[in-house]
């Protein structure tokens, strides 16, 4: 390095004991630099705020996010990224699209934490289901949350979300899932798909709201429950029961519908409509057809009645 570095901004995806940190500490000009770990100092900070408020001529970014690395270099800042292919490098990565959209940033000063506190209902759901997920799955949720936040610049720039819900009976059980679209208030296009997830429930009975429950659980874990939600149903029976439970949660007829009522109560202004033919319909139909034919690790084995029992226990403990 030609200039002495005063600060190293360590992105949240890089831990203090990682190889990337150790390698950068050995670089000339970094020995006496202050290391600012965003996971500790400014957790949840959006990428747009990192570029706007933390980087300057005396600092360098250390990240594992290839897009953010290229964006920082594009703005004239110094950045290092650690990848399995390159190791630690300060060069621009080829083949990584990183068009700088100049996302809106807040007019606020740098905050100690950019994490929002979940609503009590959402916190109860994620807390009760923490044992459902592996560490890898929890990391995937964190990665998706960050990607969504980075796309919109800040959580306040998210306007609404929409779920396309579908399920199908197969000899192996019920397969189902969702595709999520998130809309912006201004400045950027919708993120579509923002997320998707599919399950296989070998023990499922004749209840139409399995896939919706799966989708709403994911929506809450992605911390999108506070934005108005439209739910597009393939299945007419699922649409009818969803609207019935929205109108009267006490009409829930079984454990899955009671779970649906709990989840719907945790999201913002849910509205259920039919999914008619179009690109969302075609995409979901093709995906379910593919999943029904081939064994794939995209299908997460789950017993949603067991999941409903976990949620029911949390509700009883709060009473």
MIDRENTOR-539959 format. One record per residue (C-alpha): residue in one letter; x, y, z. Coordinates in steps of 0.001 Angstrom, whole numbers, padded with zeros to 6 digits, always signed. Each point is the difference from the previous one (the first is absolute). Example, Ala and Ser with C-alpha at 12.3 -4.5 7.8 and 13.67 -1.06 7.14 Angstrom:
BEGIN
A+012300-004500+007800S+001370+003440-000660
***
This chain:
BEGIN
X+000000+000000+000000X+001302+003434-000854X-001834+001884+002786X-000241-000811+003693X-003460-001147+000985X-001579+001617+003061X-003127-002160+000185X-001091-003376-001322X-003784-000286-000338X-000757-003705+000465X-003323-000993-001487X-002503-002023+002041X+000616-003111-002100X+003652-000092+001175X+000721-001212+003525X+002937+001268+002108X+001729-003400+000039X-000230-000681-003733X+002817-000557-002458X-000887+003223-001820X+000628+002129+003109X+003253-001786+000774X+001277+000423-003551X-000898+003690-000139X+001739+000690+003326X+003212-001246-001617X-000271+002520-002846X+002436+002910+000103X-001636+003215+001147X-002665-001758+002077X+001943-000955+003127X-001185+002963+002069X-003419+000411-001603X-003186-000025+002050X-002241-002943-000878X-003691+000927+000097X-002159-003135+000067X-003422+000975-001283X-001677-003001+001651X+000957+001584+003342X+000158+003744-000682X-002863+000502-002490X-001967-003265-000381X-002506-000076-002827X+001448+003001-001840X-001102+000011-003670X+002643-000138-002714X-001060+003430-001253X+000749+001475+003428X+003415-001706+000126X+000931+001638-003285X-001468+003357+001034X+001069+000325+003630X+002937-002257+000818X+002451-000091-002904X+002449+002794-000705X+003570+000580-001167X+001454-001361+003243X-002019-003193+000155X-000261-003348-001743X-002919-002399-000179X+000389-003710+000742X-002970-002033-001194X-001104-003351-001291X-002716+001622-002115X+001247+000063-003579X-002549+002545-001183X+000728+002407+002867X+003731-000366-000653X-000391+000997-003652X-002344+002867+000937X+002537+001372+002477X+002774-000150-002606X-002301+001673-002520X-000424+002952+002346X+003760+000402+000369X+000348-001617+003437X+002417-002743+000910X-001453-003431+000670X+001149-003549+000603X-002102-003096-000567X+000794-003580+000911X-001235-002703-002367X+000907-003685-000347X+001189+000711-003558X+002180+003048+000635X+000809-000029+003697X+000363+003557+001289X+000006+002512-002846X-000523+003711-000528X-000684-000409-003717X-003371+000368-001642X-001689-003389-000423X-000906-000943-003542X-003469-001267-000828X-001675+001620+003029X-002734+002458-001040X+000301+003034+002233X-001781+002923-001601X-000050+002842+002504X-003659+000993+000287X+000753+002766+002516X-002630-001304+002388X-001594+002511+002367X+001718+000374+003361X-001384+001377+003219X+000693+003550+001071X+000702-001268+003504X+003379-000178+001661X+001770-003340+000309X-001976-002234+002351X+001341-002447+002583X-002414-002585-001358X-002094-000146-003157X-001831-003113+001100X-003696+000457+000621X-001725-001783+002814X-002561-002513-001290X-003599+000437+001015X-000915-002153+003039X-002084-002421-002102X+002820-000478-002504X+002559-000402+002786X-002146-002698+001607X-000192-001882-003316X+003727+000076-000724X+000819-000829+003607X-002290-003009+000129X+001340-001385-003292X+003707+000541+000595X+000529-003746+000439X-001594-000700-003385X+002978+001312-001958X+003572-001146-000394X+002813+002519+000351X+000355-000066-003790X-003682+000893-000441X+000245+002820+002548X+003008+001344-001895X-002047-000127-003217X-002688+002149+001638X+002633+002527+001086X+001484+000066-003498X-003411+000531-001608X-000871+002762+002461X+003238+001759-000857X-000514-000429-003749X-003521+001415+000189X+001165+002919+002139X+002874+000709-002377X-002311-000018-003034X-002290+002657+001460X+002658+002041+001748X-001890+000005+003292X-002961-001743+001588X-002003+003235-000183X+000132-000140-003802X-002002-003241-000079X-003650+000616-000880X-001719-003400-000050X+000497-003693-000642X-001855-002750-001847X+000072-003784+000336X-000935-002459-002738X-001105-003210+001749X-000384-003460-001509X-000092-003631+001106X-000486-003390-001587X-000713-003510+001257X+002493-002653-001095X+000636-003651+000979X+002706+001299+002357X-002349+002421+001758X-000911+003662-000461X+002590+002175-001699X-000497+003732+000062X+001662+003324+000278X+000022+003673-000777X+001627+002696-002072X+000399+003429+001567X-000074+003369-001728X+000876+003223+001832X-000904+003470-001293X+001814+003295+000582X-001331+003418+000903X+002317+001780-002436X+003308-000180-001789X+000317-003735-000732X-001902-002770-001733X-001850-002753+001808X+002097-002928+001191X-001469-003112-001606X+000553-002578+001210X+001272+001379+003273X-000182-003493+001438X-001529-003391-000647X-000281-003178+002037X-001479-003460-000409X-000921-002844+002342X-001039-003629+000029X-002478-001034+002678X-000379-003783-000103X-002530-000044+002852X-002296+002789-001159X-003733-000558+000172X-002694+001550-002133X+000534+003649+000945X+000561+002704-002641X+002021+002584+001969X+003287-001869+000407X+001887+001943-002662X-001294+003343+001234X+001176-000776+003539X+003425-000953-001350X+000178+003259-001940X-001106+002188+002906X+002554-001605+002317X+002700+000963-002496X-001420+003515-000404X+000235+000585+003750X+003544-001373+000165X+000926+002399-002807X-001362+002865+002151X-002507+001102-002628X-003132-000392+002100X-000547+003740+000483X-000645+000731-003693X-003437-000457-001636X-000264-003519-001376X-001891-001457-002957X-000293-003793-000138X-000616-001547-003430X-001478-003506+000273X+000021-002659-002720X-002484-002185+001827X-003640+001111+000290X-000502-001830+003296X+003105+001638+001467X-001241+003423-001117X-003414-000578+001570X+001409-001196+003314X+002597+002784+000087X-002681+002662-000456X-002167-001690+002625X+002819-000006+002558X+000911+003616-000773X-003627+001022+000552X-000481-002113+003142X+003082-001614+001608X-002272-001929+002371X-001402-001984-002940X+003247-001980-000307X-001029-003639-000245X+003242-001894+000702X+003577+000417+001209X+001278+001240-003353X-002740+002621-000285X+000677+001131+003577X+003663+000395-000959X-001118+001941-003079X-002100+002309+002193X+002999+000631+002268X+002276+000775-002941X-002531+002207-001794X-000474+001997+003203X+003735+000750+000014X+000157+001523-003513X-001196+003356-001278X-003408+000259-001688X+000015-003426-001730X-002172-000222-003106X-000625-003296-001823X-000795-000189-003716X-000012-002663-002692X+003154-000567-002039X-001154+000096-003606X+001973-000947-003089X+003046+002131-000632X+003721-000077+000650X-000360-000607+003752X-002442-002835-000636X+002200-001567-002674X+003175+000281+002053X-001527-001598+003085X-001685-002741-002032X+003275-000902-001717X+001838-000053+003320X-002460-002375+001658X+000064-002280-003044X+003781-000148+000199X+000010-000668+003746X-002598-002753-000359X+002118-001856-002576X+003506+000250+001406X+001633-000479+003393X+001606+003278+001035X+001334+001624+003135X-002214+003004-000743X-002830-001979+001621X+000298+000360+003766X-001558-002971+001846X-002345+001299+002690X-003028-001051+001994X-002051+003163+000175X-002266-001465+002667X+003057-000214+002249X+000758+003618-000882X-003565+000985+000908X+000470-001668+003378X+003103+002106+000665X-001910+003177-000798X-002993-001091+002071X+002259-000603+002996X+001391+003534-000348X-003504+001462-000128X-001039-001946+003117X+003111+001158+001882X-000881+003628-000742X-003565-000356+001319
***
